C-alpha cells in the first residue's frame, strides 16, 4: 500500500508546521479487504478505509480538507468529482482555533503480481492512470468539445448529432 505515505507527504507539504512536529499526523487502515481482479491471475486490489488524524491543529479545518482534496484529484478522483459521495470526517473543537481532526478516506490500490523465473513473485503497484482532463473536472458549463460521433461499423452512419440536425 503506497497511498498512505503519498498522502502524508502531500499533507506535510500543504501544512509546513507538520514537518516540525510530524507525530501530530497519524494514519491507520481500517476495514481493509483484498479483492482479486482476475479469475485466472494473481493480481489483486487493496480496498480500505484510511483514517487520517491530525492532533491539536491550530488552523482552519478547510486547510486540511483542501490538502486531502488536492491529493485525491489524482490518487482517487472518483471521491472528489462533482456529485461524488466523498469521504467522512470528524472534528473535536478544542477552542476557537484548535481542532482534533479525523478524515476517513475509502481508498483502493491495484497490485500486479507476476511469477518470476526463480519461482518467486514480483509485485508492483502501478499507480493511478493519468486523468483524461488536466484538471480532472467534468466540462459542465463549458462549450461542447465533442461535436460528432460516427459509428465505425457503418461509416456513413452519424450517431451524434442526429442526421436531421
Secondary structure as GFF3:
##gff-version 3
##sequence-region A 1 165
A	DSSP	alpha_helix	3	14	.	.	.	ID=ss1
A	DSSP	alpha_helix	17	20	.	.	.	ID=ss2
A	DSSP	three_ten_helix	22	24	.	.	.	ID=ss3
A	DSSP	beta_strand	25	36	.	.	.	ID=ss4
A	DSSP	beta_strand	44	58	.	.	.	ID=ss5
A	DSSP	alpha_helix	61	75	.	.	.	ID=ss6
A	DSSP	three_ten_helix	77	79	.	.	.	ID=ss7
A	DSSP	beta_strand	88	95	.	.	.	ID=ss8
A	DSSP	beta_strand	98	115	.	.	.	ID=ss9
A	DSSP	beta_strand	121	124	.	.	.	ID=ss10
A	DSSP	beta_strand	149	150	.	.	.	ID=ss11
A	DSSP	beta_strand	158	160	.	.	.	ID=ss12
###
